[in-house]
Amino acid sequence: MSERLAILAEHEHTDASVREMCRRNGIHPSQFRRWREQRDRIASIGTRRVSIHSGRTPSFAEFDEELLRYVLGRRENRAIVTVRNLTNFLYRTVPSERHKSFKNRLYEK
């Protein structure tokens, strides 16, 4: 969240256009505009890990942070993230009694 606020603040203090700012930070202009519209809500969230949308609640909330670190680590190393990677990672992480419910959720359409 602080990265978003930093990008918004940087834009306010420079003469750069939205397009130029987005190109510099690797985001789409529509994403930047959405962040700008949601600025107050983003700022109020601070460092808490809360969603700013009203999507479905996670089935495996207790593994969210580990999964996020795994995905970000793979992306940082420029490795692709596939369903197979996620499945293998979570089978190593999730207790065996939850494997069946995890597998059913992962492959839901």
LUMNUDO-57266 format. One record per residue (C-alpha): residue number from 1; y, x, z; residue in one letter. Coordinates in nm, 4 decimals. Each point is the difference from the previous one (the first is absolute). Last residue first. Layout:
% residues N
<pt><n>NUM</n><v>Y</v><u>X</u><w>Z</w><res>A</res></pt>
...
END
This chain:
% residues 109
<pt><n>109</n><v>-2.2749</v><u>-1.4064</u><w>-1.2505</w><res>K</res></pt>
<pt><n>108</n><v>-0.1720</v><u>0.1239</u><w>0.3104</w><res>E</res></pt>
<pt><n>107</n><v>-0.1613</v><u>0.3439</u><w>-0.0368</w><res>Y</res></pt>
<pt><n>106</n><v>0.1632</v><u>0.1586</u><w>0.3005</w><res>L</res></pt>
<pt><n>105</n><v>-0.0460</v><u>-0.3058</u><w>0.2201</w><res>R</res></pt>
<pt><n>104</n><v>-0.3764</v><u>-0.0264</u><w>-0.0570</w><res>N</res></pt>
<pt><n>103</n><v>-0.0424</v><u>0.3747</u><w>0.0546</w><res>K</res></pt>
<pt><n>102</n><v>0.1977</v><u>-0.0119</u><w>0.3253</w><res>F</res></pt>
<pt><n>101</n><v>-0.1987</v><u>-0.2977</u><w>0.1296</w><res>S</res></pt>
<pt><n>100</n><v>-0.3238</v><u>0.1868</u><w>-0.0733</w><res>K</res></pt>
<pt><n>99</n><v>0.1191</v><u>0.3299</u><w>0.1450</w><res>H</res></pt>
<pt><n>98</n><v>0.1180</v><u>-0.1447</u><w>0.3340</w><res>R</res></pt>
<pt><n>97</n><v>-0.3145</v><u>0.0825</u><w>0.2009</w><res>E</res></pt>
<pt><n>96</n><v>0.0145</v><u>0.3540</u><w>-0.1411</w><res>S</res></pt>
<pt><n>95</n><v>0.3280</v><u>0.0866</u><w>0.1737</w><res>P</res></pt>
<pt><n>94</n><v>0.2795</v><u>0.0591</u><w>-0.2550</w><res>V</res></pt>
<pt><n>93</n><v>0.1030</v><u>0.3618</u><w>-0.0653</w><res>T</res></pt>
<pt><n>92</n><v>-0.2757</v><u>0.1552</u><w>-0.2141</w><res>R</res></pt>
<pt><n>91</n><v>-0.0559</v><u>-0.3297</u><w>-0.1818</w><res>Y</res></pt>
<pt><n>90</n><v>0.3795</v><u>-0.0186</u><w>-0.0284</w><res>L</res></pt>
<pt><n>89</n><v>0.0276</v><u>0.3289</u><w>-0.1841</w><res>F</res></pt>
<pt><n>88</n><v>-0.2892</v><u>-0.0776</u><w>-0.2327</w><res>N</res></pt>
<pt><n>87</n><v>0.1385</v><u>-0.3430</u><w>-0.0859</w><res>T</res></pt>
<pt><n>86</n><v>0.3501</v><u>0.1349</u><w>-0.0515</w><res>L</res></pt>
<pt><n>85</n><v>-0.1210</v><u>0.2715</u><w>-0.2359</w><res>N</res></pt>
<pt><n>84</n><v>-0.2182</v><u>-0.2540</u><w>-0.1876</w><res>R</res></pt>
<pt><n>83</n><v>0.2931</v><u>-0.2413</u><w>-0.0300</w><res>V</res></pt>
<pt><n>82</n><v>0.1932</v><u>0.2811</u><w>-0.1625</w><res>T</res></pt>
<pt><n>81</n><v>0.2881</v><u>0.2239</u><w>0.1057</w><res>V</res></pt>
<pt><n>80</n><v>0.0780</v><u>0.2815</u><w>-0.2402</w><res>I</res></pt>
<pt><n>79</n><v>0.0752</v><u>0.3486</u><w>0.1273</w><res>A</res></pt>
<pt><n>78</n><v>0.3526</v><u>0.1388</u><w>-0.0349</w><res>R</res></pt>
<pt><n>77</n><v>-0.0316</v><u>0.1841</u><w>0.3323</w><res>N</res></pt>
<pt><n>76</n><v>0.2815</v><u>-0.2164</u><w>0.1372</w><res>E</res></pt>
<pt><n>75</n><v>-0.1779</v><u>-0.3034</u><w>-0.1428</w><res>R</res></pt>
<pt><n>74</n><v>-0.3187</v><u>0.0885</u><w>0.1860</w><res>R</res></pt>
<pt><n>73</n><v>0.1911</v><u>0.0530</u><w>0.3228</w><res>G</res></pt>
<pt><n>72</n><v>0.1893</v><u>-0.3268</u><w>-0.0445</w><res>L</res></pt>
<pt><n>71</n><v>-0.3284</v><u>-0.1870</u><w>-0.0460</w><res>V</res></pt>
<pt><n>70</n><v>-0.1640</v><u>0.1596</u><w>0.3044</w><res>Y</res></pt>
<pt><n>69</n><v>0.3092</v><u>-0.0430</u><w>0.2210</w><res>R</res></pt>
<pt><n>68</n><v>0.0168</v><u>-0.3698</u><w>-0.0990</w><res>L</res></pt>
<pt><n>67</n><v>-0.3695</v><u>-0.0465</u><w>0.0734</w><res>L</res></pt>
<pt><n>66</n><v>0.0362</v><u>0.1571</u><w>0.3428</w><res>E</res></pt>
<pt><n>65</n><v>0.3036</v><u>-0.2165</u><w>0.0759</w><res>E</res></pt>
<pt><n>64</n><v>-0.1678</v><u>-0.3200</u><w>-0.1198</w><res>D</res></pt>
<pt><n>63</n><v>-0.3280</v><u>0.0514</u><w>0.1851</w><res>F</res></pt>
<pt><n>62</n><v>0.0748</v><u>-0.2264</u><w>0.3004</w><res>E</res></pt>
<pt><n>61</n><v>0.1414</v><u>-0.2628</u><w>-0.2347</w><res>A</res></pt>
<pt><n>60</n><v>-0.3351</v><u>-0.0503</u><w>-0.1718</w><res>F</res></pt>
<pt><n>59</n><v>0.0336</v><u>-0.3505</u><w>-0.1405</w><res>S</res></pt>
<pt><n>58</n><v>0.3711</v><u>0.0438</u><w>-0.0712</w><res>P</res></pt>
<pt><n>57</n><v>0.2283</v><u>-0.3029</u><w>0.0317</w><res>T</res></pt>
<pt><n>56</n><v>0.0767</v><u>-0.1588</u><w>-0.3356</w><res>R</res></pt>
<pt><n>55</n><v>0.3559</v><u>0.0425</u><w>-0.1222</w><res>G</res></pt>
<pt><n>54</n><v>0.3225</v><u>-0.1096</u><w>0.1692</w><res>S</res></pt>
<pt><n>53</n><v>0.2199</v><u>0.2868</u><w>-0.1085</w><res>H</res></pt>
<pt><n>52</n><v>0.1884</v><u>0.2569</u><w>0.2049</w><res>I</res></pt>
<pt><n>51</n><v>-0.3253</v><u>0.1428</u><w>0.1339</w><res>S</res></pt>
<pt><n>50</n><v>0.0154</v><u>0.1661</u><w>0.3356</w><res>V</res></pt>
<pt><n>49</n><v>-0.0740</v><u>0.3586</u><w>0.1004</w><res>R</res></pt>
<pt><n>48</n><v>0.2736</v><u>0.0531</u><w>0.2549</w><res>R</res></pt>
<pt><n>47</n><v>0.2241</v><u>0.2959</u><w>-0.0812</w><res>T</res></pt>
<pt><n>46</n><v>0.3150</v><u>-0.2036</u><w>-0.0535</w><res>G</res></pt>
<pt><n>45</n><v>-0.0777</v><u>-0.3652</u><w>-0.0762</w><res>I</res></pt>
<pt><n>44</n><v>0.3630</v><u>-0.0987</u><w>0.0516</w><res>S</res></pt>
<pt><n>43</n><v>0.1118</v><u>0.2376</u><w>-0.2758</w><res>A</res></pt>
<pt><n>42</n><v>-0.2472</v><u>-0.1504</u><w>-0.2492</w><res>I</res></pt>
<pt><n>41</n><v>0.1212</v><u>-0.3510</u><w>0.0842</w><res>R</res></pt>
<pt><n>40</n><v>0.3615</v><u>0.0973</u><w>-0.0458</w><res>D</res></pt>
<pt><n>39</n><v>-0.0731</v><u>0.1807</u><w>-0.3281</w><res>R</res></pt>
<pt><n>38</n><v>-0.2034</v><u>-0.2823</u><w>-0.1598</w><res>Q</res></pt>
<pt><n>37</n><v>0.2369</v><u>-0.0585</u><w>-0.2944</w><res>E</res></pt>
<pt><n>36</n><v>0.0433</v><u>0.3766</u><w>-0.0432</w><res>R</res></pt>
<pt><n>35</n><v>-0.3764</v><u>0.0481</u><w>0.0164</w><res>W</res></pt>
<pt><n>34</n><v>-0.0435</v><u>-0.2629</u><w>-0.2734</w><res>R</res></pt>
<pt><n>33</n><v>0.2636</v><u>0.1748</u><w>-0.2128</w><res>R</res></pt>
<pt><n>32</n><v>-0.1849</v><u>0.3312</u><w>0.0392</w><res>F</res></pt>
<pt><n>31</n><v>-0.3285</v><u>-0.1621</u><w>-0.1002</w><res>Q</res></pt>
<pt><n>30</n><v>0.1664</v><u>-0.1518</u><w>-0.3075</w><res>S</res></pt>
<pt><n>29</n><v>0.1305</v><u>0.3460</u><w>-0.0925</w><res>P</res></pt>
<pt><n>28</n><v>-0.3526</v><u>0.1475</u><w>0.0053</w><res>H</res></pt>
<pt><n>27</n><v>-0.0629</v><u>0.2943</u><w>0.2310</w><res>I</res></pt>
<pt><n>26</n><v>-0.0439</v><u>0.3724</u><w>-0.0587</w><res>G</res></pt>
<pt><n>25</n><v>0.2836</v><u>0.1201</u><w>0.2245</w><res>N</res></pt>
<pt><n>24</n><v>0.2175</v><u>0.1665</u><w>-0.2659</w><res>R</res></pt>
<pt><n>23</n><v>-0.0810</v><u>-0.2689</u><w>-0.2570</w><res>R</res></pt>
<pt><n>22</n><v>0.0944</v><u>-0.2670</u><w>0.2523</w><res>C</res></pt>
<pt><n>21</n><v>0.3344</v><u>0.1617</u><w>0.0781</w><res>M</res></pt>
<pt><n>20</n><v>0.0769</v><u>0.0374</u><w>-0.3722</w><res>E</res></pt>
<pt><n>19</n><v>-0.0832</v><u>-0.3646</u><w>-0.0689</w><res>R</res></pt>
<pt><n>18</n><v>0.2013</v><u>-0.1220</u><w>0.2976</w><res>V</res></pt>
<pt><n>17</n><v>0.2980</v><u>0.2011</u><w>-0.1196</w><res>S</res></pt>
<pt><n>16</n><v>0.1069</v><u>0.3133</u><w>0.1832</w><res>A</res></pt>
<pt><n>15</n><v>0.3498</v><u>0.0162</u><w>0.1492</w><res>D</res></pt>
<pt><n>14</n><v>-0.1375</v><u>0.1099</u><w>0.3340</w><res>T</res></pt>
<pt><n>13</n><v>0.0301</v><u>-0.1163</u><w>0.3603</w><res>H</res></pt>
<pt><n>12</n><v>-0.1398</v><u>-0.3508</u><w>-0.0445</w><res>E</res></pt>
<pt><n>11</n><v>-0.2943</v><u>0.1280</u><w>-0.2058</w><res>H</res></pt>
<pt><n>10</n><v>-0.0912</v><u>0.2522</u><w>0.2692</w><res>E</res></pt>
<pt><n>9</n><v>0.0026</v><u>-0.2770</u><w>0.2596</w><res>A</res></pt>
<pt><n>8</n><v>-0.2426</v><u>-0.2111</u><w>-0.2050</w><res>L</res></pt>
<pt><n>7</n><v>-0.2293</v><u>0.3007</u><w>-0.0548</w><res>I</res></pt>
<pt><n>6</n><v>0.0104</v><u>0.0826</u><w>0.3719</w><res>A</res></pt>
<pt><n>5</n><v>-0.0740</v><u>-0.3621</u><w>0.0922</w><res>L</res></pt>
<pt><n>4</n><v>-0.3044</v><u>0.0010</u><w>-0.2240</w><res>R</res></pt>
<pt><n>3</n><v>-0.1191</v><u>0.3309</u><w>0.1418</w><res>E</res></pt>
<pt><n>2</n><v>0.0493</v><u>-0.1373</u><w>0.3537</w><res>S</res></pt>
<pt><n>1</n><v>-0.2399</v><u>-0.2831</u><w>-0.0791</w><res>M</res></pt>
END
